[in-house]
């Protein structure tokens, strides 16, 4: 893979890491001459629609976001059976590696990182996206101190049905940072991300995780049922106010957590500032009380006089030094203005590459600002114009805006979701775009209708590039065994069939003495038949009159005596068959020579059969 070039632009330089479904590389953007990160879906998943959907979803999720604390997406594509995402390259390390190296972080550092994380989350939540897998592994720390959230692989929209178990019944999300509702398979909200952020904050403050165990399930259940040992109980350097922020973020009931990432960030700031103010006041009290005790006593050998307080001497000396420094700096600044040292000339950077232009501008102590504009392919990556123009005299530190060519003007991706496959193909063909069609089973969308597209509507695409549409194949047919519906009320039969995605094509009726009105008496596919979901069935229901009203009665029977043993017991069983079916009304061991009484409830005509020791002994008919 090293040395391979994607899209005639991104050259792979080195492998950065690998996950369960994707491999991450550092690459060179040869057009804009900058480092990028290229994430490639593993080859074994390239033909798996579920994984491809999740992979594309990550690009779509991040592409809709633009925030300093979220990794940016630059490009996406498919080449040689490889799906890839081109993202911003963050030079630094993950928060997880940083914690492993440093242990518990200093309070100000931990509060700074969690505040940046929460700012990125708030932006994602504002755009309707829940991350669902917040953990220090997915937080990158740049060398400039910037924290950036990445890996939106299992992110979802807030309007989606966001349950936490996938089709294989595996928990989605990292078990050490997962929220209780994710463990329980309940719907997730932005408060699920807040819980995970609380776990990350806990780990930064203490250097370890709040819950550990021998198995993933045992760890997951602690999120649901376990007691939380607060950070200040683990690390005495953590103020109690900060510890309480973690406690509220990690409440097991989502309703008791912070309402938003912004609210949690405000709580972090207030707790941190309050803790710092408390420490300052405490130091002042200690220093002040010490000075008071010293000022009330005369130094030995000093004639009983109070000494001049040493701290006043120090403050006075510092004040004088500070005043002199201000005067000297002011004088130096005035001299520099007089000599023109605060001015510089704007260099000429038109027709240079973007990198050359930025380096030239910085060399003249100015700040470059880049704007991209559609251009010919030959002009792509080169400076088309600049402002201010060359040779102008400006103040050092001023921003110089350069316009860089981005190549052929992009097209705007149309809205295809909801269209038929044929209509979508015609639309893309008219625009000069190539396309790939993926098919997926879908429980709700009719067969042949577009259920997803990549890129999303309104996204920019290059003419001639390949896009993807996902077309519904309708519900997936699974092998099933036909349930027995006979004797069920029609409403219950519908519910039973719905579980198997079986459609009732028609319902007819017929007279029945056995079943009440509107009960199923016949089904076109017999019970226990091997079939598949998605088929149709015809039902027949009773139109009456149904079973007659039950009549309570009794029947007496003399149990015969065995000739060989007058006192031996006999096995007596009585079976009643009436309009409601066959019922055993008596089944006991009875001494020979005794008389039994059998209470019965008969619906309509019936027959009572009595057997003794398994042999037919008596039949009674009821009209």
C-alpha positions in Angstrom: 0.0 0.0 0.0 2.9 2.4 0.7 3.5 4.5 -2.4 0.0 3.9 -3.8 -1.8 7.0 -5.2 -5.5 7.4 -4.8 -7.5 9.6 -7.3 -4.2 10.7 -8.9 -3.7 12.9 -5.8 -3.2 11.2 -2.4 0.1 9.3 -2.1 0.3 6.8 0.8 3.4 7.4 2.9 3.1 5.3 6.1 0.6 3.3 8.1 -0.6 5.1 11.3 -2.8 2.4 12.8 -5.6 -0.1 12.2 -9.0 -0.8 13.7 -11.5 -3.6 13.4 -12.9 -2.4 10.0 -10.4 0.1 8.6 -6.7 0.9 8.3 -5.4 4.5 8.6 -2.5 5.9 6.7 -0.6 9.2 6.5 -0.5 10.5 2.9 0.6 13.4 0.8 -1.9 15.5 -1.0 0.2 16.2 -4.1 -2.2 18.8 -5.5 -2.3 21.1 -2.4 1.1 19.8 -1.0 -0.1 19.0 2.5 -0.2 16.0 4.8 -3.6 14.2 5.1 -5.0 11.1 6.7 -6.5 8.4 4.5 -8.8 5.9 6.1 -9.4 2.7 4.0 -12.1 0.1 4.7 -10.6 -3.3 5.1 -10.8 -5.4 1.9 -12.8 -8.2 3.6 -15.6 -5.7 4.3 -15.6 -3.9 0.9 -18.5 -6.1 -0.4 -20.4 -6.1 2.9 -23.2 -3.5 2.5 -23.6 -3.0 6.3 -20.0 -2.0 6.7 -19.8 0.0 3.6 -22.9 1.9 4.8 -21.3 2.6 8.2 -18.0 3.7 6.5 -19.8 6.1 4.1 -21.9 7.3 7.0 -18.8 8.4 8.9 -17.7 10.6 6.0 -21.2 12.0 5.6 -21.4 12.7 9.3 -18.1 14.6 9.5 -18.5 16.3 6.2 -21.6 18.1 7.5 -19.6 19.5 10.4 -17.1 22.3 10.5 -15.5 23.0 13.9 -12.0 23.5 15.3 -12.5 20.6 17.6 -13.7 18.0 15.0 -11.4 16.4 12.4 -12.3 17.8 8.9 -13.1 15.6 5.9 -11.5 16.6 2.6 -12.5 13.9 0.2 -14.0 10.5 -0.2 -13.8 7.9 -3.0 -13.9 4.3 -4.2 -11.0 2.9 -6.2 -9.9 -0.7 -7.0 -12.5 -2.1 -4.7 -11.3 0.1 -1.8 -13.5 2.7 -0.1 -11.5 5.5 1.4 -12.0 8.8 3.3 -9.4 11.6 3.2 -9.3 13.6 6.4 -7.3 16.3 8.1 -3.9 15.1 9.4 -3.4 15.9 13.1 0.2 15.8 14.1 0.3 14.6 17.7 -1.2 11.6 19.6 -4.4 10.3 20.9 -5.7 11.3 24.4 -5.5 7.6 25.4 -1.8 7.4 24.6 -1.2 10.7 26.4 -2.9 9.5 29.5 -0.9 6.2 29.4 2.3 8.3 29.2 1.4 11.0 31.7 -1.0 9.3 34.2 -3.5 11.6 35.9 -3.4 15.0 34.1 -3.0 18.4 35.8 -6.4 20.0 36.6 -6.0 22.9 34.2 -5.0 20.5 31.4 -7.8 18.1 32.0 -10.4 20.9 32.1 -9.0 22.5 28.9 -9.2 19.2 27.0 -12.7 18.3 28.2 -13.9 21.8 27.4 -12.6 21.4 23.8 -14.2 17.9 23.5 -17.6 19.3 24.7 -17.4 22.2 22.3 -16.9 19.7 19.4 -19.8 17.6 20.7 -22.1 20.6 21.0 -21.4 21.4 17.4 -22.2 17.9 16.3 -25.4 17.8 18.4 -26.5 21.2 17.0 -26.3 19.5 13.6 -28.3 16.5 14.7 -25.4 14.0 15.0 -24.8 11.8 18.0 -21.2 10.3 18.1 -22.1 7.2 20.3 -18.4 6.2 20.7 -16.7 9.0 22.6 -13.5 7.7 24.2 -9.9 9.0 24.5 -8.8 6.8 21.6 -11.1 9.0 19.3 -9.7 12.3 20.6 -6.6 13.6 18.9 -4.2 16.1 20.6 -2.4 18.3 18.2 1.1 19.7 19.0 -0.6 23.1 19.0 -2.7 22.0 22.0 -5.9 21.6 20.0 -8.1 18.6 20.8 -10.1 17.1 17.9 -12.9 14.5 17.9 -12.6 11.8 15.2 -14.0 8.4 14.2 -17.7 9.0 13.6 -18.1 5.4 12.4 -21.2 4.6 14.4 -22.6 8.1 14.7 -26.3 8.5 14.1 -28.8 11.3 13.4 -31.0 12.3 16.3 -34.1 11.7 14.1 -33.0 8.0 13.5 -34.2 5.1 15.5 -31.0 5.0 17.5 -31.0 1.7 19.3 -27.6 0.4 20.5 -27.6 -3.2 19.3 -26.8 -4.1 15.7 -28.2 -6.9 13.7 -25.8 -9.4 15.3 -26.9 -8.3 18.8 -23.5 -6.9 19.6 -23.1 -3.8 21.7 -22.1 -0.8 19.5 -19.6 1.4 21.3 -16.6 0.9 23.6 -17.6 -1.0 26.8 -15.4 1.1 29.2 -17.1 4.4 28.1 -20.6 3.3 27.1 -23.7 4.8 28.6 -26.2 2.7 30.6 -28.9 3.2 28.0 -26.5 1.8 25.3 -25.8 -1.2 27.4 -29.5 -1.9 27.8 -30.2 -1.5 24.1 -32.4 1.6 24.6 -32.5 4.6 22.3 -29.5 6.9 22.6 -29.6 10.7 22.7 -27.0 13.5 23.0 -26.9 12.7 26.7 -25.3 9.4 25.9 -22.3 11.3 24.5 -22.3 13.4 27.7 -22.1 10.3 29.8 -19.1 9.0 27.8 -17.5 12.5 28.0 -17.9 12.2 31.8 -16.0 8.9 31.7 -13.2 10.5 29.7 -13.0 13.4 32.2 -12.8 10.8 35.0 -9.9 9.0 33.4 -8.0 12.3 32.8 -8.4 13.3 36.4 -7.5 10.0 38.0 -5.4 8.2 35.4 -7.6 5.2 35.3 -11.1 4.0 34.3 -14.1 4.2 36.7 -15.2 0.6 36.0 -13.0 -2.4 35.3 -13.8 -6.2 35.1 -12.7 -9.5 33.7 -15.3 -9.6 30.9 -16.9 -6.9 28.7 -20.3 -7.9 30.0 -19.2 -7.4 33.7 -17.8 -4.0 32.8 -21.0 -3.0 30.9 -23.2 -4.0 33.8 -21.3 -1.8 36.2 -22.3 1.2 34.0 -25.9 0.1 34.7 -25.7 -1.0 38.4 -22.2 -0.2 39.8 -21.4 2.5 42.4 -19.2 5.3 41.2 -16.1 6.2 43.3 -15.7 10.0 42.7 -12.5 11.4 41.3 -11.7 13.5 44.4 -11.8 10.2 46.4 -9.2 8.7 44.1 -7.1 11.8 43.6 -6.9 14.4 46.4 -5.7 17.0 43.9 -9.1 17.0 42.3 -11.5 19.7 43.8 -14.8 18.4 45.0 -16.6 20.8 42.7 -14.9 19.2 39.6 -15.7 15.8 41.0 -19.4 16.7 41.2 -19.4 17.7 37.5 -18.2 14.2 36.6 -20.8 12.6 38.9 -23.7 14.5 37.2 -22.4 13.7 33.7 -22.3 10.0 34.7 -25.7 9.8 36.2 -27.3 6.4 35.2 -30.6 8.2 34.5 -30.1 10.3 31.4 -32.7 12.8 32.7 -30.4 13.7 35.6 -27.4 14.5 33.4 -26.6 17.8 31.9 -29.0 18.9 29.3 -26.3 19.7 26.7 -22.6 19.5 26.2 -22.6 23.3 26.5 -24.2 23.2 29.9 -21.5 20.7 31.0 -18.7 22.9 29.7 -20.1 25.8 31.6 -20.2 23.7 34.8 -16.6 22.7 34.2 -15.5 26.3 33.8 -17.4 27.5 36.9 -16.1 24.6 39.0 -12.5 25.2 37.9 -12.7 29.0 38.4 -14.3 28.5 41.8 -11.6 26.1 42.8 -8.9 28.5 41.7 -10.5 31.4 43.6 -10.8 29.3 46.7 -7.1 28.4 46.6 -6.1 32.0 46.1 -8.3 33.1 49.0 -6.8 30.4 51.2 -3.3 31.4 50.3 -4.1 35.0 51.1 -5.6 34.1 54.4 -2.5 32.1 55.4 -0.1 34.8 54.3 -2.2 37.6 55.9 -2.5 35.8 59.2 1.2 35.1 59.3 2.0 38.8 58.7 -0.4 39.8 61.5 1.2 37.5 64.0 4.7 38.8 63.1 3.6 42.5 63.2 2.4 42.2 66.8 5.7 41.2 68.2 9.0 43.1 68.6 12.1 41.5 67.2 14.6 40.6 69.9 17.5 43.0 70.2 15.6 45.7 68.3 14.8 47.9 71.3 11.2 46.7 71.4 10.5 48.3 68.0 8.4 46.5 65.3 10.4 45.6 62.3 9.4 46.9 58.8 7.5 44.1 57.2 9.6 42.1 54.8 6.7 41.5 52.4 6.2 45.2 51.9 9.8 45.6 51.0 9.5 42.9 48.4 6.3 44.3 46.9 7.9 47.8 46.7 10.9 46.4 45.0 8.8 44.5 42.5 6.7 47.5 41.8 9.8 49.6 40.9 11.2 46.9 38.7 7.8 46.6 36.9 7.6 50.3 36.3 11.1 50.5 34.9 10.3 47.6 32.5 7.2 49.3 31.2 9.1 52.5 30.5 11.9 50.7 28.7 9.5 48.7 26.6 7.5 51.8 25.7 10.6 53.6 24.6 11.8 50.7 22.5 8.4 50.4 20.8 8.4 54.2 19.9 11.8 53.9 18.5 10.8 51.0 16.3 7.9 52.9 14.8 10.0 55.9 14.2 12.5 53.7 12.3 9.9 52.0 10.3 10.7 48.6 11.7 7.0 47.7 12.2 6.4 47.8 8.4 7.1 45.4 5.6 6.4 44.9 1.9 3.9 42.4 0.5 5.8 39.8 -1.6 4.5 38.8 -5.1 3.1 35.2 -4.8 0.8 35.0 -7.9 1.6 31.9 -10.0 3.4 30.2 -7.1 2.1 27.0 -5.5 0.0 27.3 -2.4 2.9 26.0 -0.2 5.5 28.3 -1.8 3.2 31.3 -1.4 2.5 30.6 2.3 6.2 30.2 3.0 7.0 33.4 1.2 4.3 35.4 3.0 5.4 34.1 6.4 9.1 35.0 5.6 8.0 38.6 5.3 6.3 38.3 8.8 2.8 38.3 7.4 -0.1 35.8 7.8 -1.4 33.9 4.8 -5.2 33.2 4.4 -6.3 30.9 1.6 -9.5 31.0 -0.4 -10.2 28.3 -3.1 -11.8 29.0 -6.4 -12.8 26.9 -9.4 -10.2 26.9 -12.1 -8.7 24.9 -14.9 -6.8 21.7 -14.0 -3.5 23.4 -14.9 -4.2 26.2 -12.4 -5.2 23.8 -9.6 -3.0 24.4 -6.5 -1.5 27.6 -7.8 -2.2 31.2 -6.6 -4.5 33.1 -8.9 -4.5 36.4 -7.1 -3.5 38.1 -3.9 -4.7 40.9 -1.6 -2.9 43.3 -0.8 -1.1 43.3 -4.1 2.7 42.9 -4.3 5.1 45.7 -3.1 2.5 47.4 -0.9 3.9 48.5 2.4 1.8 47.1 5.3 2.2 46.5 9.0 3.9 43.3 10.1 1.5 40.6 11.2 -1.2 41.6 8.6 -3.2 38.9 6.8 -2.5 38.4 3.1 -5.4 36.7 1.3 -4.5 34.4 -1.6 -6.9 32.8 -4.0 -5.9 29.3 -5.0 -7.2 27.3 -8.0 -9.2 24.2 -7.0 -9.6 22.7 -10.5 -12.7 22.2 -12.6 -15.9 23.7 -11.0 -17.7 21.0 -9.0 -21.2 19.8 -9.6 -23.9 19.8 -6.9 -25.2 16.4 -5.9 -28.9 16.1 -6.5 -31.5 14.8 -4.1 -32.1 11.1 -5.1 -33.5 9.5 -2.0 -37.1 8.5 -2.6 -36.7 8.4 -6.4 -37.0 5.1 -8.4 -33.7 3.5 -9.4 -34.4 4.3 -13.0 -35.1 8.0 -12.4 -31.9 8.3 -10.3 -29.8 6.7 -13.0 -31.2 9.0 -15.7 -30.5 12.1 -13.5 -26.9 11.1 -12.8 -26.3 10.2 -16.5 -27.6 13.6 -17.6 -25.1 15.3 -15.2 -22.2 13.3 -16.6 -21.6 11.3 -13.4 -20.7 7.6 -13.2 -22.6 5.6 -10.6 -22.5 2.3 -8.7 -25.8 0.7 -7.5 -25.8 -1.1 -4.1 -28.9 -3.1 -3.1 -30.1 -3.6 0.5 -33.1 -5.3 2.1 -35.4 -2.7 3.8 -38.4 -3.4 5.9 -40.2 -0.1 5.1 -39.1 1.2 1.7 -40.6 -0.4 -1.4 -38.5 -2.5 -3.7 -36.7 -0.4 -6.4 -36.7 2.9 -4.4 -33.5 4.8 -3.6 -32.9 4.7 0.2 -29.5 6.3 0.4 -26.9 8.1 -1.7 -23.3 9.1 -1.5 -22.3 11.9 -1.5 -25.3 13.4 0.2 -27.6 16.0 -1.5 -26.0 19.4 -2.1 -22.5 18.0 -1.7 -19.9 19.1 -4.3 -18.7 16.4 -6.8 -16.2 16.5 -9.6 -17.6 16.0 -13.2 -17.0 12.4 -14.3 -16.5 11.1 -10.7 -18.3 8.0 -9.5 -21.1 8.3 -7.0 -23.2 5.6 -5.3 -26.9 5.0 -4.7 -28.5 2.4 -2.4 -31.7 0.8 -3.7 -34.2 -1.1 -1.6 -34.7 -4.8 -2.3 -37.8 -4.8 0.0 -38.1 -6.9 3.1 -35.6 -9.7 3.5 -37.2 -13.2 3.3 -36.1 -15.5 6.1 -36.9 -19.2 6.6 -39.8 -19.6 9.1 -42.2 -22.3 10.3 -45.9 -21.3 9.8 -47.6 -20.8 13.2 -50.9 -22.4 14.1 -53.6 -19.8 13.9 -56.7 -22.1 14.3 -58.8 -21.1 17.2 -57.2 -17.6 17.5 -59.3 -14.4 17.4 -58.6 -12.7 14.0 -56.9 -9.7 15.8 -54.4 -12.1 17.5 -53.7 -13.9 14.3 -52.8 -10.6 12.6 -50.3 -9.9 15.4 -48.8 -13.3 15.2 -48.3 -13.0 11.4 -46.8 -9.5 11.7 -43.9 -10.9 13.7 -43.0 -13.1 10.7 -43.7 -10.4 8.2 -46.5 -12.5 6.6 -49.3 -10.6 4.8 -53.0 -11.6 5.0 -54.1 -11.3 1.4 -57.8 -12.0 2.1 -60.2 -13.1 4.8 -63.3 -15.2 4.2 -66.0 -16.5 6.6 -67.9 -19.8 7.1 -70.4 -21.2 9.6 -68.8 -23.0 12.6 -70.3 -24.7 15.7 -66.9 -25.2 17.2 -65.5 -21.6 17.3 -67.1 -18.3 18.2 -67.6 -15.6 15.6 -64.5 -14.0 14.1 -62.2 -16.8 15.3 -59.9 -18.4 12.7 -61.1 -21.8 11.6 -58.9 -22.4 8.6 -55.5 -21.1 7.1 -54.3 -21.6 3.5 -50.8 -22.6 4.7 -51.1 -25.3 7.3 -49.4 -24.9 10.7 -45.8 -26.2 11.0 -45.2 -25.9 7.3 -41.7 -24.7 6.4 -41.9 -21.4 4.4 -40.4 -17.9 4.4 -41.3 -14.4 5.6 -42.9 -12.0 3.2 -45.4 -14.5 1.8 -49.2 -14.1 1.7 -51.8 -16.2 3.4 -55.6 -16.5 3.2 -57.6 -16.9 6.4 -61.1 -18.2 7.1 -63.0 -17.1 10.2 -66.1 -18.3 11.9 -69.4 -16.5 11.2 -71.2 -18.4 14.0 -73.2 -19.7 15.5 -70.3 -21.0 17.5 -70.5 -23.2 20.6 -73.9 -23.3 22.3 -74.2 -22.0 25.8 -72.7 -24.4 28.3 -75.0 -26.5 30.4 -73.8 -27.6 33.8 -74.6 -31.3 34.7 -73.2 -34.4 36.5 -73.0 -38.0 35.7 -72.7 -41.0 38.1 -70.9 -44.2 37.3 -70.4 -47.4 39.2 -66.9 -48.7 39.0 -66.9 -52.5 38.4 -65.0 -54.9 40.7 -62.2 -57.0 39.5 -63.2 -60.7 40.0 -59.7 -61.6 41.1 -59.3 -58.9 43.8 -62.5 -57.1 45.1 -60.5 -54.4 46.9 -58.1 -53.5 44.1 -58.2 -49.9 42.5 -59.2 -49.3 38.9 -57.9 -46.5 36.6 -60.9 -44.5 35.4 -60.8 -41.8 32.7 -63.8 -39.8 31.4 -63.6 -37.8 28.1 -66.2 -35.3 27.0 -66.4 -34.2 23.3 -68.7 -31.3 22.5 -68.8 -28.3 20.2 -65.8 -26.8 21.9 -63.6 -29.8 21.4 -62.4 -32.8 23.5 -61.8 -32.4 27.2 -60.8 -34.9 29.9 -63.3 -34.4 32.8 -62.2 -37.2 35.1 -58.9 -39.1 35.5 -58.3 -40.9 38.8 -57.6 -44.3 40.5 -60.8 -45.5 42.1 -61.5 -48.5 44.4 -63.6 -51.2 42.7 -67.2 -51.3 43.7 -67.5 -47.5 44.4 -69.6 -45.0 42.6 -68.0 -41.8 41.1 -69.8 -38.5 40.3 -68.4 -36.5 37.3 -69.3 -32.8 37.1 -69.4 -31.5 33.5 -70.1 -28.3 31.5 -71.4 -29.3 28.0 -71.7 -26.9 25.0 -74.2 -28.2 22.5 -74.4 -31.9 21.7 -71.8 -34.0 23.3 -70.5 -37.6 23.9 -69.1 -38.8 27.2 -66.7 -41.8 27.0 -65.5 -43.7 30.1 -62.6 -46.1 30.1 -61.6 -48.4 32.9 -57.9 -49.5 32.9 -57.7 -48.3 29.3 -60.7 -50.3 28.1 -63.9 -48.7 26.8 -66.5 -49.2 29.5 -69.4 -46.8 28.9 -70.7 -44.2 26.4 -73.2 -41.5 27.2 -74.8 -39.3 24.4 -76.1 -35.8 25.1 -78.5 -34.2 22.4 
